[in-house]
Amino acid sequence: MRKGRRQGSVRAARRCALLLATLFVAVLAAPDADAAAPGFSVAAEPAWVTPVPTPEGHADGQSEGVRTLLFDHQVLVGRRGATRFKRFVRRITNESGLQSVSQIDLEFDPSYQALTFHHVVVRRGDQVFDRLDRGAVRLVQREKNLDAQLYDGRLTAVLFLPDLRIGDVVECSFSIAESDPTAGGRHSDALGLGWTSPVDRVFVRVVAPRERALSFVLEGNGRDEVAAARVRAIGDNEETVWDRADVPAYPAEPDAPPWFDPIPWVAVTEFASWREVSDLGQRLFDGRAPKAGPLKAWIDKTREEAASDEDFILKAARFVQDEVRYVAVEVGMARRRPNDPAAVFQQRYGDCKDKTALLVAILRAGHVNAHPALVNSSHGQALDQFAPTVDAFDHAIVRAVSPSGDALWIDPTVTLQGGGVDRLRYSPFARALELGPGGDHLEHLKNEPVDDASPQVHDVFRVASPVDGGDKAETALDSERVYHGYLADFMRATIRGLTKEQLRTMARQYYTDDYPTLRDTGDVEVKDDRARNELHLVSHFGIPGFWAAGTTAPYEALISAHMVRMFLARPSAPDRKSPLGLTWPLHVRYEAEAILPFVMGGEPSSQHEDNDAFRLWVADNPSQRRWTLAYDLVVRQREVAVDALKEYTEAVDRMRGLLPHTLTYRPVPPDGPNWPVIALLATVVPLAAWAARRLYLYNPEPPRREEPDLRLSGIRGWLLLLAVNVVTLPLRTSHDVYNLVTPVVSRARWAALGAGTRYSPYLGSLIVGEAIVGIAITAYTIALAATLLKRRRSFAMHFTNAVIALVGFRIADLALASMMSPPGDKAAGDAAAPVAAGMLSAMIWTFYVHGSRRVKATFLA
């Protein structure tokens, strides 16, 4: 049985995935005398096979230079086994196809399967060449999974085809007969109904005795395109056929969720319920506690030393996880059946089923309720749609019951797992089938909460001055990474066997894309609190040439949230047909702190994106000689559905634009008056005063619709409140002008406007323009206050004009600030609220001035 690999935290699944057929290994009986012997044979096609004509096919090829004309897969289910017949017909369409078709590789397990070649021919026009040379077939034992400590004994029959040419049609047919005692006499299978490239015809046929009661369930993404099977009786057998023409390609797209099957297929099973699957498994994992021997002595000693039942469970789990290494020798019956727990204890190695059986035996001997459980390392909750079958699982774990009655899920192949018993209430596997009393249904498992960010990365850049050191100035970088949860388990196991140099290389790889010149300046410091499951890694680097020549300023440097970007997945193609898999559950936080050799300009800002798939918060806080950036990303779901990809991609692109921050620096000249700006503003002041006086003198007679009631004359009531605001308005506007003028009348502060993360060459000019407008408005508000104090008839008109000018000034100021800020800037959003409130107030007072009888009676001069 093959070992599957699970992405992410579960090293166990990565090193120990097993096909379910392997998990249910025969304790039932020895193989028949007719069971397959090692090797292969050559024979004519079986008589039970239905001949299928090869279609002419299309002339166009595919990227690999091959057109598949026919995929013919027929299965004969017998009373003690099954025979699988396959026939492939392919046309070579260009040079690349010559290489891909020139070698035939057929893999089989000689311990329970027998390979038979039927024919291998090459058709070239009317010519037919027989290429099945028994002496040319080589049996090789590749052992593809030796790097994962798995030896399975499978063989590959290799046949090289000579003299192939473009346009040739290559046809190969073979059968594999198997008598597998691991399935308890029941048949299960998975039959593909498509391919990653187009196929002109797919023919799938199953023949089985009617009493076998096989059920067929369509699975995979393209199942809705598959017509219902044809079913008919053939004597005592029943034939089920799927015959598809012009079958489209079902390409596997990158980053699809692990559970997503792009190719339609049919699940064949003889199991009527999960209970039947569980009962079969229990015959394998008997879980008997040892009565004597070294294992029993170890259990008794550990039970005596344990402070509590929870402590005993944890000690037992840690022993099997850490001290029984993962090695799978799955040859013959040994690869099909868990070894005796006592033998595994003595030899200190085993695969997932061996380690599961050992841990179950230890826990039961210590009076803990425990059973094996089967899981799928990739399909997770998709098992809810699966038909009951032994093929639904690829990994074995332990289900134990805590003293408080909670279910504990222990993966015995996870090494150096941290935390206490509480963590065992969670599992990365979404569904599990207990091989015990609860085996009548799939149990739902809970993922570990990710309240604490993991990883938490804090980078401190001690930025060298670009002026003192030029482009060779070396910036120091100290990086601390903190891991919790399953990532702490994964990193703890990963770094255990690394040398100091390997650990430095691993830490350096996080930054080399952004800083190619980065170098180590010290060893990686490791602080591991396994009880709290908290792992700290501290690295030290130097970055020569941190500064580079800029486009908007003489010097620029990049600080990028690489840790966030790597988890913010983006579809690689706009017309994607598969869901996009996300790293879930995930909560990652990245903080960058730059200690600067200069004073930095700018205001704090924050942006955020909050949707169904993820939440990302970004904060930018420049403060004198320290600049801090903070990013907090939470991934909320396992995948993004196809119909939601457009909206998701737009959100990702918006936020990805905020991840790299550019630090700019313009050398600051000696301080002193910025005479060009001062001269410009000095010219504006008398012009504004002259214009304000001319407006003050403009005092036309307003239209009178009725005589004012002179008894209401006088600045009292609401008019008194308005008068106070009007008289003090010049002070407030002049204060705003002062704040605008201060940074532009000093040469040093004018130059400092170019040092920041959002530098614009127009920033100084925009501030000067705002200051000029502010001076003009201040002069006009003085004239407005004078018209109020003199009770001139033109007060209402000037009040309206001033209000419009002030509101327009505030709106323009807000618009410019928004243009200078990143999308979604929280500070810009916060500034909009008082502007809106000011507009509402201005409207109310304007209506009052033009509608109040007191105003009409007061302003008559």
N, C-alpha and C positions, 0 to 999 in steps of 0.2 A: 504494500500500500504506500502511496506517495505522501510525502510530507508537504503540506501547504504552507504558504507564507502569509502572514498577516502584517499589513502596514501599521506603523505606529508603535504602541507601547508593548505589545504582547510578544516578547521574544520567543515565548513558548511556541506560539502558532507559527512563527517564522521558521523555527527549527524543527517542529514536530507535527506538521499537519499530516493527517492520515485520511485516506479515503475510507468511507464507512465500511466498505467491504473488508478492509483490513482490520478495522476495529472488531468486527464480528468474526473472529477467527475460529476455526473449527476446533471445538472441543467435542464435536459431534461424532466424527468417525474419520478413519484414515482414508486417503484417496482410493478410488477404485483401481483395480488392476489395469483398467483401460485409460487411466489418467495419462495426461500428456507426458512424454519423456522429453528430456532436453534435446534440442535440435529442431529440424524442420523436415518436411517431406514435400514431394511434388506429385500432384494428381490432377485428374480432370475435374472440372467444376461439378459439384454435387448435383444429383438428379432433382433434389427438392428446390433448387434455385430456379426462379422464373427468369427466362431470358429477356433482356431489356435492350431494344435497339438503340444504337447511338445516334443522336440527332446530328444534323449537318452542322448546326451551330453558326454563330455569327463570325464574320471575318475579322472583326476588330479584336485586338488583344487587350491586355491589361498592363499595368505599369511593370509587372514582373516578367512580361513577355510570354505569358501562358494564358490560353483560353481553356477553361474547364468545360468540357462538353457533357460529361456525365459523371454523377456521383451515385453509385448504386450500393445500397446497404440493406442486406437481408439477414434476418435472424431466425433460426429454427430453435425453438425452445423444446427441449426433450424432457424426459421424466427424471433425468439425473444430471442434466447440464444443458448447455446451449452451444450452438455453433453460429459464428458471425461471419458472413460472407460480405466482402467489399470489392468493388470494382471501380476504378478511376480511369477516365479517358480524357486526355489533355492534348491540345494542339499547341505547338511551339510557334509563336508569332514574331519573335525578333531575337536578337543575339542574347539578351539577358535571360530569355527562357531556356536557352541551351544549357546554362549552368544549373538552373533550378530544377530541371527535369532529369538531368543526367544521372542522378543517384536516387535509388529507392531505399528507404529506411523503414523497416517494420519492427516495432518493439513488442515484446511479449514476455511473459513470466513463465519460465519452463517448469516451475514447480506445480502449476495447475493448468497451463495452457499449452496447446500444440499448434504450431504454425504450419500451414500447407500452402505452397505456391500452386496456382492453377495455370496462369499463363502471363507472360510479359512479351508483348509484341510491339513493333514499330511499323506503322503504316505510312508509306510514301507513295501517294497516288494509288495505282493498282497493285503496287508491290507490298508484300507483307513479310517482315523479318522477325523471326523468333529470337528473342533475346534472353530467354530463360535458360541459362547455363547453370546447372546445379553446382558445378565445380567452381563457378565464379562467385557464388554467394558466400559471404564471410559473416560469421557470428562474432560479435564483439560485445564486451561487457563494459559499458561506458561509466557506470556509477556516477551519474550527473550530480548526485547530492552528497558526495563525500565531504565537501566543504561544510555541509550542515550536519556532519556526523551521522549520516544515514547510508547504510549499505543494504541494497535490496535484491541483488542478484539477477536483475532483469537483463535480458539479452536483446540485442538489435541485429536483425538480419540485414546486411548491406549488399546491394547489387548495383554495380556501375554499368551504365548503358553506353556502349561504344557507337561511334558513327551516327550522331544525331545531327539533323539539319533543320533549318527554319522551314516550317510548313509540315514537319513530321507530326503524326498523331501517335502518342504513346499511350498504351493501354496495359493496365496491370490489374489482375484479380487474385485474391487470396482468401483463405479462411483461417479463423482461429477458433478451435474447439476448446471449450473449457469445462471443467468439472470442479467447481469451487464449493467445498463443504462449509465455507464460512457463512453462507446466507441461510442456513437452516432449511435447505430444500426449496426456498422461495427465489423467484427470479425478479431482478430489478435491472433497469438499464436506462441510458440516456441517449437518444438518437437525434442527431442533428438534422435539421430540415433546410439548412442554408449554409452559406459560406461567407468569408470576409470579402470575397470577390464574386462576380456574377457566375452563375452556373446555368447552362442551357437546359439541363434536366436533373432533377433530384428524385430518386426513386427509393423509398424506404418501405420495407415489408417485414412484418412479424408474423410467424406461423407458430401457433402454440396449441396444445390440447385444450379443448373447451373446458375441461374440469379445472384448469389452472386459474381461471377467473382473473386474468390480468386486467388492470385498469390503465388507461392512457390519459395523460394530462398534458395539454400544450403549455409550454413555458417559453420564456424569452420575449424580447421586445417586439419581434415581428410576428407573434402568434396570431394576431388578428388577420393577417394576410393569408393564413394557411386554411385551405378548404378542409371540410370534414373528411375523415378517412373513409375509405371504402372497406366494408366488412362483408365477408362471405364465408360460408362453411366449405371445408374441403375434407370430406370424410369425417374422422373424429377430431379434426383440427379446425381452428378458426384462423382465417387470414385477415390481417389488417394492413391496408396499403395507403401510403401518401405518395402521390405522383404529381410533382410540380414542374411546370415548364417555364422557361425564361425567368429563373429565380434571380432577383436583384441582389446586389452586394449588401452585406450587413457589416460594414467596417467597424472595427473596434476603435473608438475615439479616445484620445488621451484624457486622463483625469476623470474618467467615468467612475461612479460609485462601485465598490467591489461587488455589490449584489447585482449589478446591472448586466444582463446577458443580451448583447445586441442581436445574436443569432437565434431564430426560433428553433425550438427543439421539443421533443416529446419525452416525458418521463413515463417509463414503464415500471409498474410495481405490482407485486403480488401481496403486499402488506395491506390489510384492510384498515389498520389503525396504528397510532403511535404506541399503543399498548403492546401490540405484537412485536414492534421493533424493540421496545424496551425489554420484553420478555426474552427475546433472542440475545440481547446484550447481557442480561443477567446470567445466562448460562456460561458466558465467558468470564465476566468479572464476579467470581463467587465471593470474594472478599472475606474469606475465612481468617479469623484472627489466629496468629501462631500460638501453639500450646507450649512450646519449649524452644531452646536454642538461643543463639546470640541475639536474634531479633527480639525474642520475648524478654530477654534480660535487659536489652536497651530500653524497651517500652516500660518495663517495671521501674527501672532507675529514673527515667525521664518523668514518669507519672509521679513518683515519690518526690522528685525535686521541684516539680511544678507548684507554683504558689496558688493556682486556681485552675479550674477547667479551661478558662480562656488561655491561661499561660501554657497549659499542656497542648492545646490546639495550635498555638503559635509556635511552640518549640518543635512539634511534629512537622508542621508545614515548612519551617525554615530548614530543618534537617533534610527533608526530601528535595526541597528546591535548591539548596546550596551545596549539599554534600553528595548528592547522587547526580552525577553529571549526565547530560543528555548524550546518549549514543544509541543508535538504532541498528541492530543487526537483524535485518528482516529477510532472512533466507529460509525458504521452505516453511515448515510449520512454525518456526521460531518467529517469523515475521508476522504471523497471523494470530498469535495468542500471547497474552501477557505472561511473562515469566513468573515463576513462583516468587512471591514477595521476599521470602527468606533468601533466595538466590540473588535477587536484586540488591538486598541489603548488604550481602557479603561482597558482591562485585562492585558495588557503588556506581553502577551506570545502568541506563535503560532509556527507553523512549517514553512518549507521553502515556501510553497505556500501562507500561511497566511501573512508572512512577505513580500513576493514579492508583493502581492496584496496591502498591506498597503503602501509600498514605492512607487508603481506606482501611487496610489491615491494621495499621498502627492505631488509627483513631478508634476503630471498633474494639481493639484490645484495651484501649484506655477508656472504654465505656462512653464513647461519643458516637452518636447516630451519624453514620456517614455512608454515602453511596457514590459510585461513579456517575458521571453525567457526560453526555455527548453534546458538543457544540459545533458550530460552523464558524470558522475564523473570518469569513468574508461576507456571507449572505445575511447574517444577523436576523433582523425582523422579517426579511423576505421569506424565511422559513414558514411563516404563517400561510403562505400561498402554496407551499410545496405539498405534494401528495406524500403520505407516509412511506418512507423508504429508507433502507440502510445507507443509500448514497447521499443522504441529506447532511451528513456530518463529516468533519475531517479532523477532529481533535477531541481529546478526553480530558476532563477536569474532575474535581471532587466537589460534591455537595454535602456539606456537614451542617449539623444543627447546633447552634450555640446553647449554652445553659438557659438563656432567656427565651429560647424558642425561635430565634431568627435564623434564616437560611444563610449559610456562609458558602461562598464560591471560591475555591482554592485551585489556582492553576499550578500544578506541581512542577512545571517546567520553567516558570519565571524565576530567575536567579536574583538574589539580593533584593527581594521585595522589602520595602520599608513600611513603617507604621505598625499599628496594632491590629487586634482582631476586628475592630470597627471597620477597617478598610475592606475586609473580606466580605462585607455585606454587598459590595458592588463588584461589577465585572464588566470588562469591555465587550463581552459576548452578549448579544441581545436576547437570545433564546437558548434554552437548554432542555434536553430530555434526560430525566433522571432514570437510571437503571435500577429502579426500586419501586416503592409503593406509589410515588408520584408520577410514574412513567406513562400515565394515560393521556397526558397532554404536554404541550411545550410550555415550559415555565418562562415567564418574562423576567429578565434580569435588569437591574438598574445600573446605569453608568455612575461612576464616581463624580460627585459634584466638583465644579471647577471654580469655586468661589475665590480661592487664592490664585492669582495669576501665575502661570507656569509655562514658559520661563519668564522670570522677571529679570530684565537686563538693564544695568545702570552703567553707562559709559561716561567717563570723565576725561575730557580733552583739555590738556594744559597747553593752550595754543601759543606757539612761538610767534614772535613778531616777524612779519614778512619783510619789514624794512631792515631790521638788524641782521637777519640771516639770509635774506633773499629767498629764492625758490628752494634752497637747501635747508632752510630752517626746519629743525625737527620738532614736531609736536608730540608730546607724551600722551598715551592713551592707556588708562587703567579701566578694565572691564570686569564687572562682577555679574555672574549669572546665577540665579537662584531657581532651583527646580523643586516642584512639589508633585504629588500624585503619581500617575503612571509614568510621566516623563522623568521623574526622579528615579523610579525603578529602572527605566530604560538606560538613562545616563550612567547610573551606578554600575550596572552590568557592563556597559560599553567601555568605561574607562578602567575597569578592574584590571584588565590584562595589558594596558598600554604602558609603554615606557615614558619617561619624562619627555623625550623628544617627540614621540608620537602624540602625546597629549598637547604639547605646544603646537604641533602641526594642525591638529584638529581645531584648536582654538583660533589659530591664525586664519583658517579657511573661511571663517565667518566674515572677514574684513578684506580679503585680498582683492575682491572684485572692485570695491570702492577705493582701496588704497594699495595699488600694486607694489609700492616701495616699502610697505609695512614690514617691520622686523621685530623679533622677540627681544625684550630687555630683561627677562627673568622667567623662572619656571612658573607653571600654573599651580596656584595654591588650591588645595582641595580640602573642604571642610564638610564632613558628612555626619548629619544627625539622623541615623537610620530609624531610631525610635519615633522621631517626629516626621520622618520621611522628608527631610529637607536637605538638599545638596547645594553647596556653594562652590563655584569655580571662579577664581580671580586670576585674570591674565594681565600681563604688562607688555606694552608695545611702544615702539617709536615709529613715527611717520615722517621720514624725510620728504621734503617737497610737498608738505600739506597744502601750501598755497600755490595757486597757478595764476597765470595771466588771465584777467577777466575780460568780458565783453562790455559790461556796463560800469566797471570799476577797475583800477589797476590790479587789484588782487581779489581772487575769489577762492573759496574753499567749500567743500561739500560735506555735509553731515546727513547721512541717509538712514532711515528707519528700516534697515535691511531685514531685521527680525520680524517686523510687521508685514513687509511686502511679501516675504516667502510664504506666509499663511493666507494672504489676501488673494485667493485664486481667481484667475481670469480665464474665460474660454479662449481657446487658441484659434477658433474659427467662428465667423459670424453665423454660419448656417448649420450650427451644431444640431445633431439629431438625438444625442444622448444627454441625460442629466449630467450636471457637473458635480463631482464629488468634492466635499469639503473636509478639512481636518476638524473632526468633531468628536467629543466636546473639546473646546479650546478657549482659554483665556490667557492672552499674552500681553505683557506690559513692557514698553521700552522707554527708557529715560536717557537723554543725552544732556550732559552738562558741560558747557564750554567756558573755561576760565580764560578771559581775553586780555591781551596786552594793551587794549584801548577801551575807551568808553563807547558803549554801543547805543545807538539811537533806536527809536521805535516804541510802540506801546504793546502791552500784553494783548493776546488774542487767542481765541479758541474756536474750533470748528468741530462738527460732529455729523455722523451719518447713523441713522437708526432705522433698520428695516427688518424684515422677517429673517433674512439670512445672517446678518451680522450687525454689530454695533461698534463703531470706531469713533473714538474721541481723541482730538489732537489739540494740544495747548502749546503756545509759543510765548515765552516770557523773557524779553530782553531787559536786563537791569544793570545799568552801569557797566561794570567789567565782568559780568556773569550772564550767560545766556543759557536758558534751560528749555528743553523740548520734551514733551511727554506724549506718549501714545498708548492708548488702551483699547485692545481689540478683543471682542467676544464673538465667537462663531456660534450661531444659534441652531443650526440644523445640519443634518448629515449631507444633504445634497440640494441643488437648485434644480427645480423642474424645468423642462424645455420651454414651456410657455412663460416662465418667469425670468429667462436668461437675459432678455433685452434690458429689462429694468434693473436687474442685478448688475449687469456689465456697466451700465451707465453710472451706477452708484460706485462701483469699484474704480472706474476711471476718474471720477471726481475725487475720490479719496487718495488714490495713488499719486495724483498730482501734488498732494500735500506731504508726501513721505520724504522726498529729498528737499533739504533746505540748504540754500546757498548763503554762505557768510561772505559779505563783501567788505572791503577795506579801502579807503582812500586816505593816503597820508595827510595828517592834519598839519597845516602851516602854523607858524607862530601866531598867537592870538593878537587881535587888534581890531580897530573899527573896519567894518566892511563898507568902505566909502561908496562904492557904486550903488549899493542898496540904500544906504543912508541918504545919499543925494536924491535918489528917486523918491523916497518917502517924504523928504523935506520939500520937494517940489509939489507933491500931492497935497500936503496939509493946507497951504494957503489957497490952492485951487478949490479944495473942498469947502474951506471957510467962505470963500467968495460965492460959490454956488449956493451954499446954505443961506447966506444973507439975502441973495436975490429971491430965493424961494420964500423966505420969511416976509419979504416986502410984498410979495404977491398976495393980495387980500381982496379977492373979488366979492361982490355982493351975492350971497346965495339966494336962490329962488325962495320966495315966501309963499306958502300956501295958507298960512293962518298967522295971526299976530301972536307973538310969544306972550306967555303969562309971566309978567315981570315979578310976580310974587314968588316964583320958583327960582329966581336968579340967585346965584351964589354957589361956590364950590363946597357942597355939602353932600351928605348921603353917599350913594355909590360913586358920584362924581369925585368925591374926595379921595376914595380909594384909587380911582383911575389917575387922578392928579399926582398922587404919590409915586405911582409906577412911572408915569411920564417924566416927572422931574428927575427920578433916579436912573432912568433908562440910559442917559449919556455915560453915567459911571459904569454901568454894566457893559455897554458896548466898547468903551475905552479899555476895560479890563481884558476883553476878548482880543482887542487889537494889540495890547501889550504882550499877551501870550503868543500871538502870531509874529510880532516884530522881534522878540527877544532872540530866537534862534537864527535870524537872518542878518542882524546888524553886527554880529561877531564873526570874524573870519574863521575862527576855530570851530564854532558851532555850525557855521554854514558848511564847512568841509565835513564835519561829523555826520551831516545828513546822509552822506554817502556810505557810511559804515552801518551795515545791518543785513537783514535777511530778505527784505523786500525793497531793495534800493531801486529808485527810478531817477533818471537824469532830470526829470521835470519836477521833482519834488520841491526843490528850493523855489523855482519859478512859480509853482502853484501857491506856495505859502505867501510869497510876495504879492501875488495877485489877490489873494484873500485879504491880506493886510490893507491893500489899497481900497478894496471895496469896504472893508471895515472902517477905515478912516472916513470915507465918504458918508457912510451910514451914521457914524458918530456925530459928524458935523450936522447932518440933517436932524438927528434927535435933539441936538442942542437948539436948533431952530424951532423944532416942535415944542420943546419945553417953553421957549420964549413966547410962542403963540398962545400957549395955555395961560402963562402968567399974565400976559397982556390982554387976555380974553378976546383975541382977534376972531373975526368971523371965519377965517380960513382954517381954524383949528381942526374941524371935522375932516376937511379935505386932506390936510397934511397928516393927520393921524392915520387915515386910510392908506395914504401913500407910504408912510413909514412902516406900517404894519406889513404891507405887501413886500416892501424891500427887505425887512427883517426875516420874514418867512422864506422868501426866495433865497436869501443868503444862507439860512440854516439848511434848506433843502440842497442847495448847491454844495455846501460844505459836507453834508452827509453823503452826497453822490460821489464827490471826490474821494472821501475816506473809503467808501465802498470799492471804488476803482482801484485804490492802492492796497486793499486788503484781499486775502485769499477768499475763494468762494466759501460761503457759510460762516464767515468771521462772526463770532459771537459778540465781539465788542461793537462792530458796526450795527448788528441787530439791536443791541442794548441802546445805542445812540438814537435809533429811530423812534423809540418810545417818547422821549421828551420833545422831539421835534413835532410829533403828532399831537402831543398835548398842547404845545405852543400854538399850533395851527388852530386847534379848537378854541383856545382862549382868545386868540386874535379875532376869530369870527364872532364870538359872543360880544366882545367889547366894541367891535365895529358896528354891529347892529345896535348896540346901546347908544353909541355916539350919534348915529344918524336917526335914531328913533326916540331918544329921550327928550321930553319937554324941558327938563332942567337944562340940558345942554343948549337947546335953542334959545332959552331965556337968558343964559349966562354969557354966551359968546356973541356979543353984538358990536364990539369996537371995530 
